[in-house]
Amino acid sequence: MALSHLGASASRSSSLLKPLSSALSLRRPISGDNSPLTVETSVPFTSHQCEAPSRSVETNPKELLTFFRDMALMRRMEIAADSLYKAKLIRGFCHLYDGQEAVAVGMEAAITKKDCIITAYRDHCTFVSRGGTLLEVFAELMGRQAGCSKGKGGSMHFYKKDSNFYGGHGIVGAQVPLGCGLAFAQKYSKDETVTFALYGDGAANQGQLFEALNISALWDLPAILVCENNHYGMGTAEWRAAKSPAYYKRGDYVPGLKVDGMDALAVKQACKFAKEHALKNGPIILEMDTYRYHGHSMSDPGSTYRTRDEISGVRQERDPIERIRKLILSHDLATEKELKDVEKEVRKEVDDAIAQAKESPMPEPSELFTNVYAKGLGVESFGADRKEVRATLP
Amino acid sequence: MLAIARQRMLGQSFKKILPAVSVLRSYSSAAKQITVREALNSALDEEMSADPKVFLMGEEVGEYQGAYKITKGLLEKYGPERVLDTPITEAGFTGIGVGAAYYGLKPVVEFMTFNFSMQAIDHIINSAAKSNYMSAGQISVPIVFRGPNGAAAGVGAQHSQCYAAWYASCPGLKVLSPYNSEDARGLLKAAIRDPDPVVFLENELLYGESFPVSDEVLDSSFCLPIGKAKIEREGKDVTITAFSKMAAEMLEKDGIYAEVINLRSIRPLDRSTINASVRKTNRLITVEEGFPQHGVGAEICASVVEESFSYLDAPVERIAGADVPMPYAANLERMAVPQVEDIVRAAKRACYRSVPLAATA
């Protein structure tokens, strides 16, 4: 699990393991335990044009603990980003993912880094699940050199090509045809891998999605369209934007599955199922029933179109981290204190990463002109005053 | 565009500017000040009140009160039949808006930013701009496409582009870009009343800015002519199109009196005002926020070279956005957008003054 390297170095994760295992005198060492465990998903899957997978999911204590740790880290990261934004260290747009963590971790558990993921602008946690570091996240958010896009992209434009994470897109819906294109290339190259193209309930009505889906179905592309349905497209509830908010059925001739997106194990099962399907039969749609605690972005309070009761209700009944915590505790895989210690550790990791990110300098002025092209042909580019600032693009 | 740098100046050193601002405020004998947001909102309100064919369409324009609160209160006042919240589907709802305009209604379509208009640009150009021509006048398209255009603050490459040059190159479209509250009211009213498709390019950073307005401006019949630029500040040494009173303020100190032209209308471009000004000052700087190549400044320069070549005493200077996608990092973003010092430097070049060096004895 790449997420175990989320700390600055591998030694940090090994030092994490020590206190846990030393505390477990009467228990099997959970961190190394792969012994199988079967858990039922919260609700059965609902399917469209296909047979739903079983709601019994195979897992193990190590995986559950990793889920807990990774989601706790993502949660802390997003909350820290909220504070940084309010402190004006993050500028522009900032779309937070807290509440939706189970989709990122569950998906990653079902696939490899050779499979591709592409998403929209709510991308911080997906980037991390693909192996991005906290330093890269915070430095990018603050526009610094250590950022994953060297400070030039910002919150909406995180990428990690070496683990097949293709961003990070600002225009609603655009990432879906792009994702189908990745799938096309995978099939063309005979890689036996798949692409997960994530989009929201707001984007689900975009025409380009249906165009790309039609082509993917015609050409049997290994494309998995994942609708992260958090029920609001900015301030517009799904029923005000979609005649049919049953997004898993919107593919018509393309099969679909509706999944409890707050249940990381259900997400994992669905993604595993989808990958097998896509490699054999072409595109499939997964609708993840999920929820974002924050508003659409930091400029949106998120409470003018939703009640506070609704938000707190979801937090109480369906929080993905709490679900895994209960599972771990009920199966006696760790104590409450151990889990709280994990949370303290991730909090520290986040704080350390922020401190490190703050040390990272802003980009050099010359970076204004880098990466315009992959091959610049020696043409000139210009600053605002073309006679004062010019550069040759290599 | 004019106010963008002014806005940035305000951000940078409010104290230095305040005296200058109070000088400027005294230009008009107005008692009242309204924000650009209020100006746009009141213009929409009045035009909807006057003509039942006018309706609004766009993302979050109704219940959310507008992503930038420009349409605040209008759903409540005019109801859901005239203020329509759309799904996030620009190609679809723009096409629907143009179709409604074919039939004789007067839609005002909001793009949350003009970056998203690219999803719908086929309808703006092919369905709206060209229809009157292709139908020999049978199908006019009285539609307005409005929304914020250009750079905001830290919103990155996909959310910062200026579309003035793209839309202004298309015959059949009218393209307006207001600066202050008077412009916002007068030009939006004119756009809604105009029988042709109008692209109305606002600026997010200006929405909260207050400007003085006279009683005439506040009257519901107020309207500004499309295709006429405004001389914001008269001068004699150099013509600056589209930008910063602040630059003019700064230049005065060094004995350079710039004539600042607020274009207001990018298409039709007020070539006669621009040329008349250049014939007076003999020097020209074009300022814009968008990309330089094939930009608004390039057209103005060509126009002046064609019409007023012998009046030019110096090459035309172009100040524009940097020729790169908009970076996110604050220092790079600052380099990518025209700053007052860029305009000042260009003005001095045009006037053959060098930039002052460190103080000499």
Interface residues (C-beta under 8 A of the other chain):
Chain A: R91 G92 F93 E140 G143 R144 S149 G151 K152 G153 G154 S155 M156 H157 H169 G170 I171 V172 G173 G202 A203 N205 Q206 G207 Q208 G233 M234 G235 T236 R240 A241 A242 T304 Y305 M362 P363 P365 E367 L368 F369 V372 S381 F382 G383 A384 D385 R386 K387 E388 V389
Chain B: E59 E60 E63 Y64 A67 D85 P87 I88 T89 A91 G92 N115 F116 M118 Q119 A152 A153 G154 V155 G156 A157 Q158 H159 P292 E317 R318 I319 A320 G321 A322 D323 V324 P325 P327 Y328 A329 A330 N331 L332 M335 A336 V337 P338 Q339 D342 R345 A346 R349
